[in-house]
Amino acid sequence: MALTVVGTGWPVTVVTALTALREGIVALLRVRAFERGIALSADRLAKVKTVAQMAGVALIIVGERPWPVLGAALVGLALLISLATLPRYFAARIT
């Protein structure tokens, strides 16, 4: 969210908003699962997503080309992975 506030451009704003929305949905689903005694552990793909997000944000922060471009690509890839894995949380029958 901080990258959006400092004005890194509309693509970062869109990716940030979509990522925040997805993470909010997953957090709510995890809470519901926890209340029902269902464990939703992070799988390998989720861990790859997290690494891509963290590395991407770090590269965007560096600020000198080509690193922010590579960082934006990694964050975009992380968003695609996160959207692809979202149905798994709904399939857990916790809704």
CYANA upper distance limits for C-alpha pairs under 8 A (distance plus 0.5 A):
  1 MET  CA      5 VAL  CA      7.03
  1 MET  CA     13 THR  CA      8.49
  1 MET  CA     16 THR  CA      6.68
  1 MET  CA     17 ALA  CA      8.49
  2 ALA  CA      6 VAL  CA      6.89
  3 LEU  CA      7 GLY  CA      7.11
  3 LEU  CA      8 THR  CA      6.57
  3 LEU  CA     12 VAL  CA      7.82
  3 LEU  CA     13 THR  CA      8.35
  4 THR  CA      8 THR  CA      6.56
  4 THR  CA      9 GLY  CA      7.81
  4 THR  CA     12 VAL  CA      6.87
  4 THR  CA     13 THR  CA      5.63
  4 THR  CA     16 THR  CA      7.62
  8 THR  CA     12 VAL  CA      6.88
  8 THR  CA     13 THR  CA      8.25
  9 GLY  CA     13 THR  CA      7.01
 10 TRP  CA     14 VAL  CA      6.64
 11 PRO  CA     15 VAL  CA      6.70
 12 VAL  CA     16 THR  CA      6.38
 12 VAL  CA     72 ALA  CA      7.95
 13 THR  CA     17 ALA  CA      6.60
 14 VAL  CA     18 LEU  CA      6.67
 15 VAL  CA     19 THR  CA      6.45
 15 VAL  CA     75 VAL  CA      8.26
 15 VAL  CA     76 GLY  CA      7.35
 15 VAL  CA     79 LEU  CA      7.60
 16 THR  CA     20 ALA  CA      6.51
 17 ALA  CA     21 LEU  CA      6.63
 18 LEU  CA     22 ARG  CA      6.64
 18 LEU  CA     79 LEU  CA      8.20
 19 THR  CA     23 GLU  CA      6.56
 19 THR  CA     79 LEU  CA      6.73
 19 THR  CA     82 SER  CA      8.45
 20 ALA  CA     24 GLY  CA      6.53
 21 LEU  CA     25 ILE  CA      6.79
 22 ARG  CA     26 VAL  CA      6.74
 22 ARG  CA     82 SER  CA      8.01
 22 ARG  CA     83 LEU  CA      7.82
 22 ARG  CA     86 LEU  CA      8.14
 23 GLU  CA     27 ALA  CA      6.52
 24 GLY  CA     28 LEU  CA      6.78
 25 ILE  CA     29 LEU  CA      6.74
 26 VAL  CA     30 ARG  CA      6.51
 26 VAL  CA     86 LEU  CA      8.01
 26 VAL  CA     89 TYR  CA      7.54
 27 ALA  CA     31 VAL  CA      6.75
 28 LEU  CA     32 ARG  CA      6.82
 29 LEU  CA     33 ALA  CA      6.61
 29 LEU  CA     89 TYR  CA      7.38
 29 LEU  CA     90 PHE  CA      8.29
 29 LEU  CA     94 ILE  CA      7.51
 29 LEU  CA     95 THR  CA      7.75
 30 ARG  CA     34 PHE  CA      6.54
 30 ARG  CA     40 LEU  CA      7.18
 31 VAL  CA     35 GLU  CA      6.69
 32 ARG  CA     36 ARG  CA      6.94
 32 ARG  CA     94 ILE  CA      6.87
 32 ARG  CA     95 THR  CA      7.92
 33 ALA  CA     37 GLY  CA      6.68
 33 ALA  CA     38 ILE  CA      5.35
 33 ALA  CA     39 ALA  CA      7.16
 33 ALA  CA     40 LEU  CA      7.67
 33 ALA  CA     94 ILE  CA      6.09
 34 PHE  CA     38 ILE  CA      6.01
 34 PHE  CA     39 ALA  CA      7.03
 36 ARG  CA     94 ILE  CA      8.20
 40 LEU  CA     89 TYR  CA      8.36
 42 ALA  CA     46 ALA  CA      6.28
 42 ALA  CA     47 LYS  CA      7.36
 43 ASP  CA     47 LYS  CA      7.05
 44 ARG  CA     48 VAL  CA      6.82
 45 LEU  CA     49 LYS  CA      6.74
 45 LEU  CA     81 ILE  CA      8.14
 46 ALA  CA     50 THR  CA      6.84
 46 ALA  CA     81 ILE  CA      8.32
 46 ALA  CA     82 SER  CA      7.78
 46 ALA  CA     85 THR  CA      8.18
 47 LYS  CA     51 VAL  CA      6.80
 48 VAL  CA     52 ALA  CA      6.67
 48 VAL  CA     78 ALA  CA      8.48
 49 LYS  CA     53 GLN  CA      6.65
 49 LYS  CA     77 LEU  CA      8.36
 49 LYS  CA     78 ALA  CA      5.28
 49 LYS  CA     79 LEU  CA      8.22
 49 LYS  CA     81 ILE  CA      6.71
 49 LYS  CA     82 SER  CA      7.16
 50 THR  CA     54 MET  CA      6.67
 50 THR  CA     78 ALA  CA      7.68
 51 VAL  CA     55 ALA  CA      6.47
 52 ALA  CA     56 GLY  CA      6.29
 52 ALA  CA     74 LEU  CA      5.93
 52 ALA  CA     75 VAL  CA      6.72
 52 ALA  CA     77 LEU  CA      7.83
 52 ALA  CA     78 ALA  CA      6.11
 53 GLN  CA     57 VAL  CA      6.62
 53 GLN  CA     74 LEU  CA      7.01
 53 GLN  CA     75 VAL  CA      5.46
 53 GLN  CA     78 ALA  CA      6.15
 54 MET  CA     58 ALA  CA      6.68
 55 ALA  CA     59 LEU  CA      6.70
 55 ALA  CA     71 GLY  CA      7.35
 55 ALA  CA     74 LEU  CA      7.81
 56 GLY  CA     60 ILE  CA      6.70
 56 GLY  CA     68 PRO  CA      8.34
 56 GLY  CA     70 LEU  CA      7.57
 56 GLY  CA     71 GLY  CA      4.19
 56 GLY  CA     72 ALA  CA      6.49
 56 GLY  CA     73 ALA  CA      7.78
 56 GLY  CA     74 LEU  CA      5.40
 56 GLY  CA     75 VAL  CA      5.58
 57 VAL  CA     61 ILE  CA      6.69
 57 VAL  CA     71 GLY  CA      6.51
 57 VAL  CA     72 ALA  CA      8.01
 57 VAL  CA     75 VAL  CA      7.41
 58 ALA  CA     62 VAL  CA      6.98
 58 ALA  CA     71 GLY  CA      7.65
 59 LEU  CA     63 GLY  CA      7.75
 59 LEU  CA     67 TRP  CA      5.71
 59 LEU  CA     68 PRO  CA      5.79
 59 LEU  CA     70 LEU  CA      7.51
 59 LEU  CA     71 GLY  CA      5.18
 59 LEU  CA     72 ALA  CA      8.48
 60 ILE  CA     67 TRP  CA      6.88
 60 ILE  CA     68 PRO  CA      4.41
 60 ILE  CA     69 VAL  CA      7.71
 60 ILE  CA     70 LEU  CA      8.32
 60 ILE  CA     71 GLY  CA      5.56
 60 ILE  CA     72 ALA  CA      7.07
 61 ILE  CA     68 PRO  CA      7.53
 62 VAL  CA     67 TRP  CA      7.19
 62 VAL  CA     68 PRO  CA      7.30
 63 GLY  CA     67 TRP  CA      7.32
 63 GLY  CA     68 PRO  CA      6.25
 64 GLU  CA     68 PRO  CA      7.07
 65 ARG  CA     69 VAL  CA      7.21
 66 PRO  CA     70 LEU  CA      6.92
 67 TRP  CA     71 GLY  CA      6.50
 68 PRO  CA     72 ALA  CA      6.49
 69 VAL  CA     73 ALA  CA      6.80
 70 LEU  CA     74 LEU  CA      6.77
 71 GLY  CA     75 VAL  CA      6.68
 72 ALA  CA     76 GLY  CA      6.52
 73 ALA  CA     77 LEU  CA      6.59
 74 LEU  CA     78 ALA  CA      6.61
 75 VAL  CA     79 LEU  CA      6.73
 76 GLY  CA     80 LEU  CA      6.86
 77 LEU  CA     81 ILE  CA      6.73
 78 ALA  CA     82 SER  CA      6.55
 79 LEU  CA     83 LEU  CA      6.65
 80 LEU  CA     84 ALA  CA      6.63
 81 ILE  CA     85 THR  CA      6.72
 82 SER  CA     86 LEU  CA      6.65
 83 LEU  CA     87 PRO  CA      8.40
 85 THR  CA     89 TYR  CA      8.16
 86 LEU  CA     90 PHE  CA      7.71
 87 PRO  CA     91 ALA  CA      6.64
 88 ARG  CA     92 ALA  CA      7.03
 89 TYR  CA     93 ARG  CA      8.49
 90 PHE  CA     94 ILE  CA      7.40
 90 PHE  CA     95 THR  CA      7.26
